[in-house]
Amino acid sequence: MRPTLRQLQYLVATAETGRFSDAAEQLHVSQPSLSAQIAEAEAHLGVIVFERGRYGARLTPLGAEIVRRARYVLRQMEDMQSIAKSGGMGLYGRVRLGALPTIGPYLLPRATAALHRDFPDLRLSIREESTVELQEKLTDGQMDVLISTPEDHSPTESAHLFKESLWIAVPGDDPLAADTGPIGLDQLAGRPVLTLGMGHRLTSLVSELAHAAGAFISTDYEGTSLDAIRHMAALGAGVAVLPQLYVTCEARRDDVLVYRRIDTPSAERNIALVWRQGSPLTDGFRQLASVLGSAANSLLDSA
């Protein structure tokens, strides 16, 4: 026999909560019932999915792979239900959207009205993660679609949203603040540059720019957010490198710093909506990309 879809839900919920009692509460069933169903699923599969102990429920190595595949199966069922309810038109129901933390907080609030208008039956569940974590969660079915840099997610399908340039931010007494026009890479030579920690595509891009400019990434500080990088630049810790959308939406409210665009083709990044190949929601995702792209480009054009 095979595990039922309900049993797969029990496996996934227990893996995510780490406790049978918490999973049972989340799914509104009794703990004995959930435990019995998980034991039955393990018997059908012929493997032990969870190690039981006073600490809770821990996945075995093989159990982790079983749960990853269970998530995929459950997500395919949700996709099938969504496509059936929508009649093949648009997006319907809950869609789990992952976004880069350097994009999501600045784009999504500006697109809210258009999303409600064009997708009245859509419920977006949004989570911000690093590039690496986004790829992992798209692959194992924990996320349905991403706002990210398309070159970091393969094999996938994608739709272009916008292209943005990178800008520097320096305090008013910095020599680079003497002008407000675009800055050449050579003007960053020998300067410490501030960026996010590892795992972010932006960090890789900034590191490449620093190397080309003869600058260096500051080892004294790794930002946990764009706001933190901006504040460190204001304190004179180095030259902050920030994406255009962030500068447009947030940074220019700060009159302590001077912002200048880096004038080189390598100081740009493409942002896209990314989803798994063959997704039955592809048509809906392309419509979603059109709305998000319009919102982003309206913001950038108004700068």
C-alpha positions as CSV (number, residue, x, y, z in Angstrom):
1,M,0.0,0.0,0.0
2,R,1.0,3.6,-0.4
3,P,0.8,6.5,2.1
4,T,-2.3,8.7,1.7
5,L,-2.2,12.4,1.0
6,R,-3.4,13.0,4.6
7,Q,-0.5,10.9,5.9
8,L,1.9,12.9,3.8
9,Q,0.5,16.1,5.3
10,Y,1.1,14.6,8.8
11,L,4.7,13.8,7.8
12,V,5.4,17.3,6.5
13,A,3.7,19.1,9.5
14,T,5.7,17.0,12.0
15,A,9.0,17.7,10.2
16,E,8.3,21.4,10.2
17,T,7.2,21.7,13.9
18,G,9.6,19.0,15.3
19,R,6.9,17.6,17.6
20,F,4.0,15.3,17.1
21,S,1.9,17.4,19.6
22,D,2.5,20.6,17.7
23,A,1.8,19.0,14.3
24,A,-1.5,17.6,15.6
25,E,-2.5,21.0,17.0
26,Q,-1.7,22.6,13.7
27,L,-3.7,20.1,11.7
28,H,-6.6,20.0,14.3
29,V,-6.4,16.3,15.0
30,S,-5.5,14.4,18.2
31,Q,-1.9,13.4,18.8
32,P,-2.6,9.7,19.1
33,S,-4.4,9.8,15.7
34,L,-1.5,11.6,14.0
35,S,1.1,9.4,15.6
36,A,-0.8,6.3,14.4
37,Q,-1.1,7.6,10.9
38,I,2.6,8.4,10.7
39,A,3.5,4.9,12.0
40,E,1.2,3.5,9.3
41,A,2.9,5.6,6.6
42,E,6.3,4.4,7.8
43,A,5.1,0.8,7.6
44,H,3.8,1.4,4.0
45,L,7.2,2.9,3.0
46,G,9.3,0.4,4.9
47,V,11.5,3.1,6.5
48,I,11.7,5.1,9.7
49,V,11.0,8.7,8.9
50,F,11.4,10.1,12.5
51,E,13.6,9.4,15.4
52,R,11.4,9.6,18.5
53,G,12.7,10.9,21.8
54,R,12.1,13.3,24.7
55,Y,13.4,16.1,22.4
56,G,10.6,15.5,19.9
57,A,10.7,14.1,16.4
58,R,13.8,14.4,14.3
59,L,14.1,13.4,10.7
60,T,16.3,10.5,9.8
61,P,18.5,11.0,6.8
62,L,16.2,9.0,4.6
63,G,13.2,10.6,6.3
64,A,14.4,14.0,5.2
65,E,14.3,12.9,1.6
66,I,10.8,11.3,2.1
67,V,9.5,14.6,3.5
68,R,11.1,16.6,0.6
69,R,9.2,14.4,-1.9
70,A,6.0,14.6,0.2
71,R,6.1,18.4,0.0
72,Y,6.4,18.1,-3.8
73,V,3.5,15.7,-4.1
74,L,1.3,17.9,-1.8
75,R,2.2,21.0,-3.8
76,Q,1.3,19.3,-7.1
77,M,-2.1,18.5,-5.6
78,E,-2.6,22.2,-4.5
79,D,-1.6,23.3,-8.0
80,M,-4.1,21.0,-9.6
81,Q,-6.8,22.3,-7.3
82,S,-5.9,25.9,-8.0
83,I,-5.9,25.4,-11.7
84,A,-9.2,23.7,-11.6
85,K,-10.9,26.4,-9.5
86,S,-9.5,29.1,-11.7
87,G,-10.7,27.5,-14.9
88,G,-7.2,27.9,-16.3
89,M,-7.4,31.7,-16.0
90,G,-5.2,33.8,-13.7
91,L,-4.2,32.8,-10.1
92,Y,-6.4,31.5,-7.4
93,G,-6.0,30.5,-3.8
94,R,-2.7,30.5,-1.8
95,V,0.6,31.0,-3.6
96,R,3.8,30.9,-1.7
97,L,6.1,33.7,-2.9
98,G,9.8,33.9,-2.0
99,A,11.6,37.2,-2.4
100,L,15.0,38.6,-2.0
101,P,15.2,40.8,1.1
102,T,16.8,43.5,-1.1
103,I,13.7,43.6,-3.4
104,G,10.5,42.3,-1.6
105,P,10.0,45.0,1.0
106,Y,10.4,47.8,-1.5
107,L,8.5,46.4,-4.5
108,L,5.6,44.5,-3.0
109,P,3.9,47.3,-1.0
110,R,3.9,49.4,-4.2
111,A,2.2,46.6,-6.1
112,T,-0.5,45.8,-3.6
113,A,-3.4,47.7,-5.2
114,A,-2.7,46.3,-8.6
115,L,-2.5,42.8,-7.2
116,H,-5.8,43.1,-5.5
117,R,-7.4,44.5,-8.6
118,D,-6.1,41.9,-11.1
119,F,-6.0,38.8,-8.7
120,P,-9.0,39.2,-6.3
121,D,-8.9,35.5,-5.4
122,L,-5.2,35.3,-4.9
123,R,-3.7,35.0,-1.4
124,L,0.1,35.6,-1.4
125,S,2.1,34.0,1.4
126,I,5.4,36.0,1.3
127,R,8.8,35.0,2.8
128,E,12.1,36.8,2.4
129,E,15.2,34.6,2.1
130,S,18.8,34.7,0.7
131,T,19.4,33.6,-2.9
132,V,20.6,30.1,-1.7
133,E,17.6,29.5,0.5
134,L,15.2,30.6,-2.1
135,Q,16.6,28.0,-4.5
136,E,16.4,25.3,-2.0
137,K,12.8,26.0,-1.1
138,L,11.7,26.3,-4.7
139,T,13.3,23.0,-5.5
140,D,11.7,21.1,-2.6
141,G,8.2,22.7,-3.0
142,Q,8.2,25.0,0.0
143,M,7.8,27.9,-2.3
144,D,5.9,28.2,-5.6
145,V,7.5,31.3,-7.2
146,L,10.4,33.7,-6.5
147,I,11.3,37.3,-7.1
148,S,15.1,36.9,-7.6
149,T,18.0,37.0,-10.0
150,P,17.2,34.4,-12.7
151,E,20.8,33.3,-13.3
152,D,20.9,31.8,-9.8
153,H,17.9,29.4,-10.3
154,S,18.3,26.7,-12.8
155,P,16.6,24.8,-14.3
156,T,13.6,27.0,-14.0
157,E,11.2,29.2,-16.0
158,S,11.2,33.0,-15.5
159,A,9.7,36.3,-16.7
160,H,11.8,39.5,-16.6
161,L,10.6,42.1,-14.2
162,F,13.1,45.0,-14.3
163,K,16.8,45.9,-14.5
164,E,18.3,48.1,-11.8
165,S,21.6,49.8,-11.4
166,L,23.8,49.9,-8.2
167,W,24.5,53.1,-6.4
168,I,27.0,54.2,-3.7
169,A,26.1,56.0,-0.5
170,V,28.7,58.1,1.4
171,P,28.4,60.8,4.1
172,G,28.4,64.4,3.1
173,D,32.1,65.0,4.2
174,D,33.4,62.1,2.0
175,P,35.4,63.2,-1.1
176,L,33.0,61.2,-3.2
177,A,30.2,63.4,-2.0
178,A,31.6,66.5,-3.9
179,D,29.4,65.6,-6.9
180,T,26.1,63.9,-7.4
181,G,26.5,62.6,-10.9
182,P,27.4,59.0,-11.9
183,I,30.7,57.7,-10.5
184,G,33.3,55.6,-12.4
185,L,34.7,52.4,-10.9
186,D,38.2,53.9,-10.7
187,Q,37.0,56.4,-8.1
188,L,36.4,53.5,-5.7
189,A,40.0,52.4,-5.8
190,G,41.5,51.6,-2.4
191,R,38.2,52.2,-0.6
192,P,36.4,49.8,1.9
193,V,33.1,48.7,0.5
194,L,30.1,47.6,2.6
195,T,27.7,44.8,1.5
196,L,25.6,42.0,2.9
197,G,26.9,38.7,4.2
198,M,27.5,35.6,2.2
199,G,24.6,33.8,0.5
200,H,23.2,36.8,-1.3
201,R,23.6,37.4,-5.0
202,L,24.1,41.1,-4.3
203,T,27.2,40.3,-2.2
204,S,28.8,38.4,-5.2
205,L,28.0,41.3,-7.5
206,V,29.5,43.9,-5.2
207,S,32.6,41.8,-4.6
208,E,33.2,41.5,-8.3
209,L,32.8,45.3,-8.7
210,A,35.2,45.9,-5.8
211,H,37.8,43.7,-7.3
212,A,37.5,45.4,-10.7
213,A,37.7,48.8,-9.1
214,G,40.7,48.0,-6.9
215,A,38.6,48.4,-3.8
216,F,38.0,45.9,-1.1
217,I,35.1,44.4,0.8
218,S,35.1,45.5,4.5
219,T,36.0,42.6,6.8
220,D,35.0,44.6,9.9
221,Y,31.3,44.6,9.1
222,E,28.9,42.4,7.1
223,G,25.4,43.9,6.8
224,T,22.3,42.0,7.8
225,S,20.1,44.4,5.8
226,L,20.3,47.3,3.4
227,D,19.3,49.7,6.2
228,A,22.2,48.5,8.3
229,I,24.7,49.0,5.5
230,R,23.3,52.5,5.0
231,H,23.7,53.4,8.7
232,M,27.3,52.0,8.7
233,A,28.1,54.2,5.7
234,A,26.8,57.2,7.6
235,L,29.2,56.4,10.4
236,G,32.1,56.4,8.0
237,A,32.7,52.6,8.0
238,G,33.0,52.5,4.2
239,V,31.2,53.0,0.9
240,A,27.8,51.4,0.9
241,V,26.7,49.8,-2.4
242,L,22.9,49.8,-2.7
243,P,20.4,48.7,-5.4
244,Q,18.5,51.3,-7.3
245,L,15.0,50.3,-6.1
246,Y,16.1,50.6,-2.5
247,V,17.6,54.0,-3.1
248,T,14.5,55.2,-4.8
249,C,12.1,53.9,-2.1
250,E,13.9,54.3,1.1
251,A,17.5,55.7,1.1
252,R,16.8,59.1,-0.4
253,R,14.7,60.0,2.6
254,D,18.0,60.2,4.5
255,D,19.7,63.6,3.9
256,V,22.9,62.5,5.8
257,L,24.2,60.6,2.8
258,V,24.9,61.4,-0.8
259,Y,23.9,58.8,-3.4
260,R,25.6,58.3,-6.8
261,R,25.0,55.8,-9.5
262,I,28.0,53.5,-10.5
263,D,28.5,54.1,-14.2
264,T,29.5,50.7,-15.6
265,P,27.4,48.0,-17.2
266,S,28.6,45.5,-14.6
267,A,26.9,47.5,-11.9
268,E,23.4,46.3,-12.8
269,R,21.3,43.3,-12.0
270,N,18.3,41.7,-13.6
271,I,15.3,40.8,-11.5
272,A,12.8,38.2,-12.6
273,L,9.8,36.1,-11.4
274,V,11.1,32.5,-11.3
275,W,9.1,29.3,-11.0
276,R,9.6,25.5,-11.5
277,Q,9.6,24.2,-15.0
278,G,6.3,22.7,-16.1
279,S,4.2,24.4,-13.4
280,P,0.5,24.4,-14.2
281,L,0.4,28.0,-13.0
282,T,2.8,29.2,-15.6
283,D,0.2,31.4,-17.4
284,G,-0.8,33.0,-14.1
285,F,2.8,33.6,-13.1
286,R,3.4,35.5,-16.4
287,Q,0.4,37.7,-15.6
288,L,1.7,38.2,-12.1
289,A,5.1,39.2,-13.6
290,S,3.4,41.8,-15.8
291,V,1.8,43.5,-12.7
292,L,5.0,43.4,-10.6
293,G,7.2,44.6,-13.5
294,S,4.9,47.5,-14.2
295,A,5.0,48.5,-10.5
296,A,8.8,48.3,-10.4
297,N,9.4,50.2,-13.6
298,S,7.0,53.0,-12.5
299,L,9.0,53.4,-9.4
300,L,12.3,53.5,-11.2
301,D,11.1,55.8,-13.9
302,S,9.9,58.3,-11.2
303,A,13.4,58.5,-9.6
